[in-house]
Amino acid sequence: MNTPCRPHPLALAALLCAAGLAQAQQTLEAAPGATTERIEITGRHYDNAVGTSDAASQGTIRAELLQSRPALRPGEVLEFVPGVIVTQHSGDGKANQYFLRGFNLDHGTDFATSVAGMPVNMPSHGHGQGYSDLNFLIPELVDRIEYRKGPYFARNGDFSAAGSADIVYRQTLDEPFAALTLGERDYQRLVGGGSAALGEDLRLLGAVELMHNDGPWTVPEHLRKGNAVLTLSAGTRAAGWSTSLMAYDARWDSTDQVPQRLIDAGTYDGRSFGRYDTLDATDGGSTHRSSLSGEWHRRGDGASTELSAYVIDYGLKLYSNFTYAMERPQQGDQFSQQDERSLYGAALRHAFEHTLAGLPAKTEFGAQLRHDRIRVGLFETDARRITGTTREDRVRETMAGAYGQTTLEWTPWLRSIVGLRADRVHFDVEGLSDDANSGSANDHLVSPKLSLILGPWAKTEFFVNAGRGFHSNDARGATAAVDPAPGLVAARGYELGARTEWIPGLQSSLALWTLDFDSELVYVGDAGATEANRPSKRRGVEWNNRWLPRPWLLVDADLAWTHARFSDDDPAGDRIPNAVDKVASLAVTARELGPWSASLQWRYLGSGALVEDNSVRSSASLTTNLRIGRRLGKKTELTLDVFNLFDRKVNDIEYWYESQLPGEAAPVADKHVHPAEPRTLRVTLRTAF
């Protein structure tokens, strides 16, 4: 039975906030230093023009593009980063599954993400190293996404070997707004916000989001989410500060991956069994995240200084059953991964222009500090009731990093960037369920970086990039008494790239890259976690295109091919499970056709080996999303989003492992799949005040 979305105090707050700030908006637009400039659509949805980047695979995505295409889930904003595919293998309150450069990044490993200056990835997490939950993101507040791929950038540390994305929030809004989205399967979303001037040089932004969704699952998801942001800021882009409060809470029931043998049979235990059925109706979870953050900046006279700090309170309780009755036939194999933590961090960056040997130069220094205080556990459960403790630990993890880099302009067509980064991590683990699990460890790593940028010639430039990066391992593995894992695992990356605007209206980039890891982090489907594994080597090609054939028409076309292998000798084989060979995206966006706008996107996720000997592979998937919008007045717009337009029966994720159903005599090795959602329609009415 569907649960209606009832009035909620936060919903009233959203509407009151939006309406009450409408009049104050006029004052804000006139305030000195106010950053309320409206950026018109001109084709510069990407700030990737020649002369603006240090690598062919680096760039910035503007809010205008984010607003032009539909996203099924908040984390899918990262699909605007060329080569990134975002899926889900469980309930929508759980972190997404990410794919990039031949990595099944699981829930974020090796792709560092930040929102509003705060890290999203969680080390030593209950569900996997680097867990990155973006469900607290409010897309309407995103100003831009600054992305980088590869370990070539001194500013980026842990989890950024494959890439990173900094999602920057707005500090003011052009005008207060409210939006209501209704969709199939009891999807309801209400979001509202606005900003106002509190004084001559002080501004306040507020936004609230409420959401409910059941999804296509036989057991309704009952996702319930509340989200709020409050930001106080002052000053200008040249000198100013801001502080933000955020709060997010969600709970849900989930349908995890199911064995392909049951879908093929079509029946189980005397009843029909389909793609959207579950074997454990009590799976699900709850999570919360609240934060206080602040930043101060000053820029001018060839120098800039930025200082930021944050405090985050986070928790997750996740209930899953991937093997059904293999370990505990009478009770069932459900288990709970739980993580409660507080984390504290700060970052300082200073850059200044100068001359070196008579040549123009710019030098940047920075330091970052993060401390996590974690209580993490793995428990045996039955219908979300704890029946046994597998392991429970108290973890203290401190990561400190410092870096420096200098950009030197040798000639008008050649500049170099030389950087060096040093990181140190300290782990302290106290075994609460078993004192033998207690221990401490330290590790450090020095990472050199080098980039050469040549050009431009005929609106074309070339890049040579090299560097060392790393990911950290789980503290519980790094402090193990027997065969401990290294605390920091090095990766070495190289890239040759080019970017051109030689053809008017067309911006193209090409990157040939390679990335070697001393130890791969691999997702283990039946355990629901990542584990340190064998060394690996990846190489690939990325080709990205932005074409503006008409002022009102934008075409995006991205293609990525990857060759991923374990680099040691092992009779099991050299294929990396879930390393996808090809991904592609093609999107056509039309704007300002009178009151109409539209976007059509094709999204391809290729096949990948599921076992090391390549004897079993995942199926490729192709889906199509459509958005049609119409302005109903100067400040009101109606939008229709259609996901999986052609209703294709494809899977978001596939794994290969052993499981055992009640009644089966022995475990069975099989594909376990989580289907993509069928054709889904959503309608949004948005109005400004």
TORPA-497387 format. One record per residue: x, y, z of N, C-alpha, C in turn. Coordinates in steps of 0.2 Angstrom, whole numbers, plus 5000, padded with zeros to 4 digits. Each point is the difference from the previous one (the first is absolute). Layout:
// TORPA-497387
XYZXYZXYZ
...
END
This chain:
// TORPA-497387
500449945000499650065000500450065000
499950054995500450065000499950045006
500550045002499950045006500050074997
499550045001500050074997500550055004
500250054996500550055003499650055004
500050005006499650045004500450075001
499650055002500350065002500550005005
500550035000500650005004500250075002
500350015006500250065002500650034996
500449964997500550024996499750024993
499549974998499750024994499750075000
499650025006499850065001500550055001
500649985003500650055000500250024993
500149944996500250024993499650054996
499349995001499650054996500050075003
500050005007500150075003500650034999
500649965000500650034998500050034993
499749964995500150024993499550075000
499450005003499650054999500250065004
500349995006500250065004500650034997
500449974996500650034998499950044993
499549994997499950034994500150075000
499750045004500150075000500750025002
500349965005500750025002500549994994
499849964995500449994994500250064997
499650054999500150064996500650045004
499950005007500650035004500649964999
500049944999500649965000500450014993
499650014995500350014993500450075000
499850045004500350075000500550005005
500149955004500550005006500750004997
500550045003500750004997500349935001
500349984994500449945000499549945000
499450014999499549944999500249964994
499949935001500249964994499449974997
499550044998499449974997500050014992
500550004997500050014993499749944997
499650014995499749944996500449994994
500249945000500449974994499549984994
500050034995499649984994500349944997
499649964997500249944996500350034994
500749984999500450024994500449944997
499949945003500449954998500649985004
500150055005500649995004499749975007
499649944998499849965006500649975003
500649994997500649975002500550065000
500450015005500550055000500749964998
500049974994500549964998500450034994
499950064999500350034994500750005000
500350004994500750004999500450055005
500549995003500350045005499850015007
499549955002499750015006500149945005
500449954997500149935004500749985000
500249965004500749975001500049934997
499449974998500049934997499450004995
500049954995499550004996499449975003
500149965006499449975004499850045006
500150075000499850045005499550054997
499550025005499650054997499550025006
499550044998499550035004499350004997
499549975003499350004998499650055003
499750044997499650055002499249985002
499750045004499349985002499550004995
500150044994499650004995499949934997
500549974999500049934997499749955005
500150015006499749955006499350015000
499750064998499350015000499749984994
500349984995499749994993499949934999
500349955004499949934999499749975006
499649955000499749975006500549955003
499949995007500449965004499549965004
500149935000499649965004500150005007
500650015002500250005007500550065001
500150035006500550065000500749984998
500349945002500649994998500250004992
499449994996500150004993500350074997
500050055004500350064998500849994998
500349955003500749984998500049974993
499449984997500149974993500150064995
499950065002500250064996500850004999
500449975004500749995000500149954994
500350024995500149954994500349935002
499749954998500349935002499749975006
499650045004499849975007499349984998
499849935003499449975000499849995007
499450025002499749995007499449965000
500149945004499449965001499849985007
499649955001499849995007499949925001
500349975005499949935001499649985006
499650055003499649995006499550065001
499850015006499550055001500350074998
499650054998500250074998500350045006
499949985006500350035006500749995000
500349944997500749985000500450044995
500650005001500550044995499949964994
500150044994500049974993500649964999
499949964994500649974997500350044995
500750015000500350044995500549964996
500050024993500549974995500350064997
500749994999500450054997500749964998
500250014994500749984998500149935002
499549954999500149935001500049985007
499850055004499949985007499349995002
499849955003499450005004500250035007
499850065000500250045006499649985006
499649955000499549985005499650075002
500150025006499650065002500550065001
500550004996500450065000500849995001
500249945001500749995000500450024994
500550045001500550024995499750064996
499450035002499850064997499750055006
500450055001499950045006499550054998
499550015004499550054999499950045006
499950074999499850045005499450044998
499650035005499550045000500050065004
500050064997500150065004500650005005
500549974997500750015003500149945005
499549955001500149955005500049934996
500449965003500149934997499449965000
499949964995499449955001500349935001
500549984997500349935001500249995008
499849945002500149985007500549945000
500650015003500549955001499849955006
500249944999499849955006499350005001
499650004995499350005000499749935001
499449995003499749945001499849964994
499950044995499849964993500550004995
500650035001500550004995500450065000
500649994999500550065000499950054995
499950065002499950064996499350014999
499549975003499350014999499850075000
499650014994499950074998499250014999
499750025004499250015000499950074998
499750014994499850074998499350015000
499649965004499350015000499850065004
500450035004499950075003500050064995
500349994994500150054995499350034998
499950075000499550034997500250034993
499849974995500350024993499850074999
499550035002499850074999500550055003
500449985004500550045004500750004996
500149954996500650004997500250054995
500550035001500350064996500449974994
500449955002500549974995500349945003
500349954995500349955002500750004997
500550005004500750014998500349935000
500249974994500249935000500749994998
500349955002500749984998500149934999
500449974996500149934999500749985001
500249955003500749985001500350035006
500649985002500450025006500550064998
499850054996500550054998499950065004
499650015004499850065003500250005008
500550045002500350005006499550025006
499450034998499550025005499649945003
500049954995499549945002500449955003
499749975006500349955004499749934999
499849985006499749935000499449994996
500049944997499449984995500050034994
500550044998499950044993500449974995
500349945000500449974995499750004993
499349985000499749994994499750074998
499850045005499750074999499750035006
499850064999499750035005499550054998
499550025004499550054998499850045006
500150074999499850055005499350034998
499549995004499350024999500050075004
499950054996500050075004499350025000
499850025006499350035001500050074999
499450034998499950075000499950035007
500250065001499950045006499450045000
499850024994499450044999499649974994
499450014999499549984995499850064996
499949994994499750064996499350025003
499649955002499350025002499849945004
499650015005499749955004499649954995
499949945002499749954996499749955004
499549964997499749945003499849964994
500249935001499949954994499649945003
499549974997499749945002500049954994
500349945002500049954995499649945002
499649984996499649945001500149954994
500149935002500149954995499749945002
500149954995499849935001500249975007
499649955002500249965006500250045006
499550055001500050045006500650045001
500350034995500550055000499850075001
500250035006499850075002500750035002
500150064997500650045003499750075000
500250045005499950075001500650035002
500250054997500650045001499950074999
500350045005499950075000500650045003
500150064998500650045002500050074998
500450045003500150064998500650045004
500150064998500650035004499850075000
500350045005499850075002500650035003
499950075000500550045003499850025007
500549985005499850025007500350075002
500450024996500450075001500350024994
500450055001500450034994500449954997
500349955004500549954997499949935003
499449995001499949935003499449974997
500149934998499549974996499849935003
499449984999499749945003499749964995
500249934999499749964996499749945004
499349984998499749945003499749964995
500049935001499749964995499849945004
499449974998499749945004499849954994
500149935001499849954996499649955004
499549974997499649945003499949964994
500049935001499949954995499849945002
499549974996499849935002500049964993
500249945000500049964994499949925002
499649974996499949935001500449964995
500150024994500349974995499649944997
500349964995499649954997500149935003
500250005006500249945004499349975003
500049935000499449965002499950025008
500650015003500050035007500150075000
499550045001500150084999500650025004
500450054997500650025003499950055006
499450034999499850055006500650045002
500450034995500550055001499750065003
500250025006499850075002500650045002
500150064997500650045001499850075001
500450035005499950075002500750034999
500150064998500650034998500050085001
500450035003500050075001500750035000
500150064997500650045000499950075002
500450035004500050075002500750034999
500150054996500750034999499950085001
500550025004500150075002500750024996
500050054997500650034996500050075000
500650024999500250085000500650014995
500050064998500650024995499949984993
500550004996500049994993500549944998
500049994994500549954997500750025002
500150065001500750025002500249995007
499550015004500150005007499449985004
499949955004499449995003500049935004
499449985002500049945004499349975000
499949945002499449975000500049945005
499449995003499949945004499349974999
500049935000499449964998499949955005
499349995001499749955004499649954995
500249935001499649964996499749945004
499449974998499849955004499649954995
500149945001499749954995499849945004
499449974999499849945003499649954995
500249945000499649964995499949935003
499549964998499949935002499649974994
500149934999499749974994500049925001
499649974996500049934999500349984994
500549954999500349994994499949934997
500050004993500149944997500749994997
500449965003500749994998500049954994
500649994997500149964994499749935002
499749974995499749935000500349954995
500049945001500449954996499649994993
500450004995499750004993499649934999
500249955004499749934999499250015002
499950045005499350015002499650044995
500350054997499650044995499949964994
500549954998499949964994499449955001
500049975007499549955001499350045000
500050065003499350035000499649985006
500249965004499649985006500549985006
499850015006500449985006499549995005
500149945003499649985006499250004999
499849984994499350004998499750064998
500450054999499750074997500550024995
499750054996500450034994500550045003
500650014996500550045002500350034994
500050075001500250044994500650055002
500250044995500650045001500050055006
499450025002500050055005499849975007
500049935001499949965006500650005004
499949985007500550005004500049935004
500549985003500049945004500150025008
500050065001500050025007499750075001
499350005002499750065000500150055005
500549975005500250055005500650034999
500350004994500750044999499850074999
500550045002499950074999500550045004
499850065003500550045003499750075002
500550035004499950075002500650045000
500050064999500750045000499850075002
500550035003500050085001500650034999
500050064999500650044999499950075001
500350035005500050075002500750035000
500050074998500750035000499950075001
500650035003500150075000500750014997
500050054995500650014997500150084999
500650024998500150074999500650014996
500150054996500550024996500250085000
500650014999500250075000500550014994
499950054996500550014994500250074999
500550014997500350074998500449994994
499850044995500450004993500150074998
500650014997500250064997500750015000
500350054996500750014999500449944999
499749964996500449944998500149955005
499650005005500049955005499349985002
499949945003499449985003500149955006
499650015005500049955006499349985001
499949935002499449975001500149965006
499550005005500049965006499349985001
500049935002499349975001500149955005
499449995003499949955006499349975000
500049945003499349975000500049955006
499449985002499849955005499449974997
500049935000499549964997499849945005
499449995001499749955004499649954995
500249945000499849954995499849935003
499549974997499849935002499749974995
500149935000499649954995499949945004
499449974999499849935002499749974993
500449954998499849974994499949925001
499449984997499849935001500049974993
500449944999500149974994500049935000
499849964995500049935000500249984992
500649984999500249994993500149934999
500049955005500149934999499549965003
499550035003499349985002500049945005
500249944999500049955005500649965000
500650034998500649964999500449995006
500050055004500450005007499649985005
499350025001499649985005499349984998
500049944998499449974996499350015004
500050005006499450005004499850085001
500550045001499850075002500050044993
500549994996500150044994500650045001
500350024994500650035000500050085001
499550035002500050075000500550035005
500350054999500550035004500050085000
500250035005500050075001500750035000
500150054996500650045000499850075003
500450025005499850065004500650045001
499950074999500550045000499850075003
500350025006499850065003500750045001
500050064998500650045000499950075000
500550035003500150085000500750014996
500050054996500650014997500150084999
500750015001500250075000500550024995
500050054997500550024995500150074999
500650014997500250074998500550004994
500050054996500450014995500250074999
500750014998500250074999500450004993
499950054996500350004993500250074999
500650014998500350074998500450004994
499850044995500350014994500350074998
500550004997500350074998500350004993
500050054997500450014994500750035001
500549984996500650035001500449984993
500750015000500449984995500549955002
500249964996500549955002500550004994
500650025001500650004995499750054994
499750055002499750054996499449984996
499749945001499449984997499450005004
499450024997499450005005499849945003
499850005006499949945004499550015005
499649945002499550015005500249935005
500050025006500149945005499450005005
499949945001499449985005500249955005
499950025007500149955005499349995004
500049945003499449985003500149955005
499549995005500049955005499349985001
499949945002499349975001500149955006
499550015005500049955006499349985001
500049935001499349975001500149955006
499550005004500049955006499349975000
499949935000499449975000500049965007
499550005004499849965006499449964998
500249935000499549964997499849945005
499449985000499849945003499749964994
500349944998499849964994499949935002
499549974997499849935002499749964995
500149945000499749954996499649955004
499349994999499649965005499649954996
499949945003499549964997499350025002
499550004995499350035002499549954997
499450015003499449964998499550055000
499750024994499550054999500250075004
500650024999500350065003500149995007
500049945003500149995007500749975001
500450035004500749975001500049945004
500349954997500049935003500749985002
500550044997500749985001500550064998
500650005003500550054998500549974996
500150014994500649984996500650045002
500050065000500550055002499850065002
500250045005499950075002500650035002
500250064997500650035002499950085001
500450035004500150075001500650024996
499950054995500650014996500150085000
500750025001500250064999500550014994
499850044995500450004994500150084999
500750014999500250074999500450004993
499850054996500450004993500250085000
500750004999500250074999500450004993
499950064996500450004994500250074999
500550014996500350074999500349994992
499950064997500250004993500350064998
500450004994500250064997500149994993
499950054996500050004993500250074997
500449994994500250074997499849994992
499750054998499850004993500550054997
500449984994500550054997499850004993
500050074998499950014993500650014996
500349954996500650004997500050044994
499449994996499950044994499350025000
499850044995499250014999499749934998
500349954998499749944998500249945004
500450015006500249945004500050035007
499649965004500150015008500049935003
500350005006500149945004499750015006
499849945003499750005007500449945004
500450025005500449955004499750005007
499849945002499750005007500249945004
499950015007500249955004499550005006
499849945002499549995005500349955005
499950015006500249955006499349995004
499949945001499449985004500249955006
499750005006500249965005499349985003
499949945002499449975003500249965007
499650015005500149975006499349965001
500049945002499549965002500049975007
499550005003499949985007499449965001
500049935000499449965001500049975006
499450005003499849975007499549954998
500149935001499549954999499550005006
499450014998499550005006499749935000
500049964995499849935000500549955002
500650024998500649965001500650045001
500350005005500650045002500649984995
500049944997500549984996500050054993
499550034999499950044994500350075001
500250025006500350065002500750014997
500250064999500650024997500150074997
500650024999500150064996500550004995
500050044995500550004995500050074997
500650014996500150064997500349994993
499950054995500249994994500150074997
500550004995500050074996500249994993
499950054996500249994993500150074997
500550004996500250074996499849994993
499750044997499750004993500250064996
500549984995500250064996499550004994
499950064997499550024995500450044994
499849994994500350044995499550014994
500050064997499650014994500350054996
499949994993500350044995499450024996
499950064998499450034996500350044994
499949974994500350034994499450034996
500250064998499550044995499750065004
499550034997499649974994500350024994
499949954995500150024993499349984996
499850054996499349994997499549985004
500050035006499549985005500049935002
500649975001500149945002500649995005
499949975005500649995005500149935002
500649985002500249935002500250005007
499949945003500249995007500449935001
500450015005500449945002500050005008
499749955003499950005007500249935003
500350015006500349945003499950015008
499949955004500050015007499949945004
500150005006499849955005499450025004
499649955001499450015004499949945005
499550005004499949945004499350005003
499849945003499550005004500249965007
499650025005500149975006499749935001
500249965004499649945002499750015006
499549955001499650005006500549995006
499950045006500450005006500049935003
499549964999499949945003500549954997
500150014993500549964996500750025002
500150075000500750025001500349985007
499549995005500349995007499949925002
499849964995500049935001500649975002
500049955005500649975003500349954995
499649974996500249964995499950024993
500650014996499950024993499750074999
500250055004499750074999500150034993
499450034998500150044994500350065000
500350034995500450075001499550055001
500150055004499650055001499850054994
500550014996499950044994500349964994
499650004995500249964994500150044994
500650004997500250054995499749984993
499950054996499849994993500450054996
500249984994500450044995499650014994
499950064998499650014994500450054995
499849994994500350044994499550014995
500050064997499550024995500350044995
499849994993500150044995499350034997
500050064999499350034998500150064996
499450014997499950064995499350035001
500050064999499350045000500050054994
499550004996500050054995499350034999
500050064998499450044997500150024993
500449964996500250034994499450004995
499549965001499450004996499550055004
499850054997499550055004499449965003
499950015006499449975003500149935003
500649974999500149935002500650005005
500049985006500549995004500149925001
500649984999500249935000500649995005
500049945003500649995004500149925000
500749985000500249934999500549995005
499949945004500549995005500249925000
500649995000500349935000500349995007
499849965004500249995007500249935002
500450005005500149945004500150015007
499849955004500050005007500249935003
500550005004500249945004499950015007
499749955003499949995007500449955003
500350015006500449955004499549955003
499450025001499549955003499350034998
499649954997499450024998499549995006
499550055000499449995005499549974996
499749945001499549974996499449995005
499450014997499449995003499849925001
499949985005499849935001499249995001
499749984995499250005001499749965005
500349945002499749975006500150025006
500550055001500250035006499750075001
499950034994499750075000500650055002
500649994999500550045002500650004995
500550045000500650004996500549975004
500549974996500549965003500750024996
500550015003500750014997500149944996
500350004993500149954996500650014996
500149974995500649994996500250074996
500650014998500250064997499750004993
499950064997499650004994500350064995
499849994994500250054995499450014995
499950074999499550024995500350054995
499749994994500150054995499450014996
500050064997499350024997500150064995
499450014997499950064996499450035001
500050075001499450045001499950054994
499450014997499950054995499450035002
500050075001499450045002499950064995
499450014999499850054995499450045002
500150074999499450055002499950044993
499549994997499850034994499450055001
500150064997499550055001499850024992
499649964997499950024993499650064999
499550015005499650065000500050035007
499950065001500050035006499549975005
499549964998499549975004500149925000
500549984997500149925000500749985002
500049965005500649975003500049934999
500649974997500149935000500649985004
499949955004500549975004500149934998
500749984999500149934998500749985003
499949955004500649975004500149934999
500649984999500149934999500749985004
500049945004500549985004500149934999
500749984999500149934999500649985005
500049955003500549985005500249935000
500649985001500349945000500349995007
499649965005500249995007500249935001
500649995003500249935002500450015007
500049945003500549995006500649994997
500650035003500650004997500549955003
499849955004500449955002499849934997
500349955001499949934998499649965005
499449984998499649965004499649954996
499949945001499649954996499350025000
499750045005499350024999499950044994
500550034998499850054994500350075001
499950044995500350075001499450054999
499449984999499550055000499750035006
499950065001499850045006499249995000
499749975005499349995000499650074999
499550014996499650064999500450064997
500549984997500450064997499750004993
499650054999499650014993500450034995
500049974994500450014994499950074997
499350024999499850054996499450045004
500050075000499550045002499950054994
499450024999499850064996499450035002
500050074997499450045002499950054994
499450004997499850054995499450045002
500150075001499450045002499950064995
499450014998499850054996499550055004
500250065001499650055004499850064996
499450025000499750054997499750055005
500250074999499850055005499750064996
499550035004499750064998499750004993
499649944998499650004994499450025002
499950075000499450035003500049985007
499449985002499949985007500349935002
500249964995500249935000500749995001
500249945003500749985001499949925000
500649974998500049935000500749975000
500049945003500749965000499849934999
500549974996499949924999500749985001
500149955004500749975002500049924999
500549984997500149924999500649995005
499949955004500649985005500149934999
500749984999500249934999500549985005
499949945003500449975005500249934997
500650004998500349944997500049945004
500249944997500149945003500750005004
500049955005500650005004500149935003
500649975001500149945003499750005007
499749945002499849995007500449965004
500449964996500549965004500750014996
500549985004500750014998500249974993
499749944999500249964993499550024995
499650055000499650034995499449954997
499949955004499549954998499350025001
499950055004499350035001500150074999
499550034996500150084999499350035002
500050065001499350045001499850014994
499350024999499750024994500150085000
500050024993500150074999499250035001
500050065001499350045001500050064996
499550024997499950064997499350035002
500050065003499450035002499950074997
499450025000499950074997499550045005
500250065001499650055004499850064996
499450025002499750064996499850055005
500150064998499750065004499750054995
499450025002499650054996499850055005
500150074998499850055005499750054996
499550045004499650054997499950065005
500250064998499950055005499250024999
499750015006499350025001499950075001
500650045001500050075001500750025001
500150065003500750025000500349975006
499749975005500449975005499749935002
499649974996499849935001500149964994
500249935002500249964995499749935001
499849964996499749935000500549964997
500249945003500549964997499849935000
500149964995499949935000500649964999
500249955005500649964999499749934999
500349974995499949934999500749965000
500049955005500649965001499949944996
500549974997500049944997499450004995
500150054995499450014996499749944996
500549964998499749944996499949945004
500050015007499849945005500549944999
500650014999500549944999500149965006
500049945000500149965006500849995000
500350045004500750005001500250005007
500649995002500249995007500550065002
499950035006500450055002500749975002
500049945003500649975002499949925000
500649974998500049925000500649985004
499949955004500649975004500049924999
500549975001500149935000500249975006
499649965004500349975006499549955002
500249965005499649955003499450025005
499449974999499550015005499649945000
499649995005499649945001499350025003
499549984996499350015002499849955005
499550025004499749945004499749954996
500249945002499849944996500549974995
500550054998500649974996500549965004
500249954997500549955004500750035001
500250054995500750025001500050074997
500550045001500150074997500049994993
499850054996500050014993500350064998
500549994995500350064997499650034995
499850065000499550034995500150075000
499850034994499950075000499550035005
500150055003499550045004500050074998
499450024998499850064996499650055004
500050064999499650055002499750044994
499449994999499750034993500050075001
500150034994499850084999499350015000
499850065002499350015001499650004993
499449984999499750004994499850074998
499650014994499950074998499650035006
500350065002499750045005499950074998
499450035002499850074998500050045007
500250064999500050055006499850074997
499650045003499850064998500250055005
500350064998500250055005499750074998
499750035005499850075000500450045004
500450054997500450045004499850074999
500050045005499850074999500550045005
500250064997500450055004499550065002
500350035005499650065003500350065000
END
